[in-house]
Structures are given as C-alpha cells and as structure tokens.
Amino acid sequence: MKGPGLIESLGWTASYLIAQILALAAFVAVFVFVVFGSWPANTQEIVDLCLEIDLDRSFVPLGVTNLLCLFVLAPLVRLRLGRGAREYLMVRRPEATPLILVVGSILPLAIVSEQLYRWSMELWKVLSERFPAVGPFANGNAVELMVQFARAESFPILIVAVALGPAIGEELIFRGLIGNGLVSRWGRATGMVITSLLFAAAHGFPPHALATIPIGLYLHHVYLATGSYWMAVIVHFLNNLLVITLARYGAVEALPASPALLCCSAGYVLMTALLLGREGHPAPVTVAGPMLLTGSAGAATLHLRTRLIAVAAVLTFTSAFVWTAMAGV
C-alpha cells in the first residue's frame, strides 16, 4: 500500500482544515439549539448571542474543534486504508530507551522553534507595514490565542484539548497517512520535506507555519526511525505540553535565546536524530550514567567517537542554557 500521492495529500490537508470548520459549526449549532430551544429565525440572533458571551474569544470552540475533529478524521483514515491501517500507520508500542532519548530533545527543539517564530514575527511586522493588505492574516495567529487561553482556562482541559487532541489528529493525518504515502512515492528526504510543508501550511498564520517546519521534520524522522506512531504522538504531545505550560506561567517570552544556545540546541536535536538511526531502523540504546547512548546498526554500543560527540552535545547544550538563562540573554 503506497498511500496518498501529492494531489491526494493536498486534499487531506484541506480536509483537516475543513473538518475543524465542520466541528466548530456543529458545536455552535448545538450550543444555539440548547440556548434557544429551537433554531433562531435569523442569523442575527446567533451573531448577537456569540458576541454577548464572547464566543469568538472563548477557548471552548478551539478546544472542542480539536477534539471533534478526531471523530471526523479517524473513520475517514480507517476507510481509506482498510484493514491494513494499523500496519500502514505503524501503530506499535514505543520502546522505552528511544523514548527517553527523544524526550530530552523537547526543550532544545522548542528553543529553536520559538526563535524561528520570533524572527518570523519581526519579518511579518515589516511586511505588514509595507503591505497593509496582509495585516488581517494576523487575526488567525493561533499562537497568540493559545497564550491567552493558557493563562485563563483550566490546565487539565488545556492538556486534553490543545496538547493531546492535536498531537493524535495531526500525527494521524500528516505523519501516518500523508507522510507514509509521500515517502513511499518520493523517497525519504523529499517525502519528509513535502509532508512538513503541508503540516506547516495547516497551521495557517505564516510565522507560526514557518516555526513548525523544524518540528514537523523532527517528528517525521522520529516516526520513521522508531517505527512507532505512538512515539511521534508522545513527542508531539510533550512539545505542545511544554508550550502551553510556559504560556500559562508567562515564560514563553522569557525562554532564553542566544546565538550560542541556538547553535547548541540545533546540535542537540541533530545529534538525537542521528542516534535514533536511519532508514526506519532504530538503533539500540544503552544507558551510561545519566547519558543515553545508542549503538550503530548491528552493534551493541556506540563507537567511542560517537559516544564522545553525544556527551559533548548534551554538555554544551546544558552549559549554554544555564549561561544564557543566568545572563538574561
């Protein structure tokens, strides 16, 4: 089973966005029916109700949309793939040692992504000043909305609706369905890039979309290297969880950044990706003290040179993070 090609993948990306709109429309319809007891005579009553309760600024539609979207997409994916869905999606239990390895890369990955978002926002502001027509697109900035919601809503609800729901749904569509299809047709590198671009496009607001590209590439590599859909879901969930936690306590803006830290963070993520193995075959992992080390294919442990590089990546990142945080850079 090759899965979707490029044209079908574009259709699934659009379907992901349409499913969110349909889920939101269904929620509003049920909400209005409960309030009025029947469908209002005109749309103005619906608009007045939504404005009165600030529904357009409420977290509930966003959270409900993410969750309801799963009930729309999951059956469609199952129908598309047939009985071989589990094998195609690689729905397998993640192994403990690679999981611990990738969990350590969540913070470095977030630092790289956040800095890319900051640079993109600066560029966006310049473009908005020169081309005012692009200004309204900022209304779709899900990052700013999420920061607002994270400080006002119940944290357990945020975890389910913003961290867990999108992690399951987006991995199902982009890494599982689209990603496998494009990789089988275009090869590993090209398939990963195209899938990550579609994943970014689904996030709408250009600066946000650009910042998700490295996350998409990393998630796709984790998925293929470990051969586990749930591994990608866990990493995606933890990344979302870290972001909403930082946002809830106003720490996103305070996330340290410096040229040295960015380089060390990128190096850490790249080293983790290398240690996970290549061509969809995870490399065996051993624990040496607090460090996680992986061996090359067919070997029980790493060669000494690779061990030293891995140790250096962790130590340099840790040192750069502590120095940057203390220096307030």
HELIX and SHEET records of a PDB file:
HELIX    1   1 LEU A    6  PHE A   36  1                                  31    
HELIX    2   2 THR A   43  GLU A   52  1                                  10    
HELIX    3   3 LEU A   55  ARG A   57  5                                   3    
HELIX    4   4 PHE A   59  LEU A   81  1                                  23    
HELIX    5   5 GLY A   82  GLY A   84  5                                   3    
HELIX    6   6 ALA A   85  LEU A   89  1                                   5    
HELIX    7   7 ALA A   96  VAL A  103  1                                   8    
HELIX    8   8 ILE A  106  ARG A  130  1                                  25    
HELIX    9   9 PRO A  132  GLY A  140  5                                   9    
HELIX   10  10 ALA A  142  ALA A  152  1                                  11    
HELIX   11  11 PHE A  155  LEU A  158  1                                   4    
HELIX   12  12 ILE A  159  LEU A  164  3                                   6    
HELIX   13  13 GLY A  165  GLU A  170  1                                   6    
HELIX   14  14 GLU A  171  GLY A  179  3                                   9    
HELIX   15  15 ASN A  180  TRP A  186  1                                   7    
HELIX   16  16 ARG A  188  ALA A  201  1                                  14    
HELIX   17  17 PRO A  206  THR A  226  1                                  21    
HELIX   18  18 TYR A  229  ARG A  248  1                                  20    
HELIX   19  19 PRO A  259  LEU A  275  1                                  17    
HELIX   20  20 LEU A  304  ALA A  327  1                                  24    
SHEET    1   A 2 VAL A 285  ALA A 288  0                                        
SHEET    2   A 2 MET A 291  THR A 294 -1                                        
END                                                                             
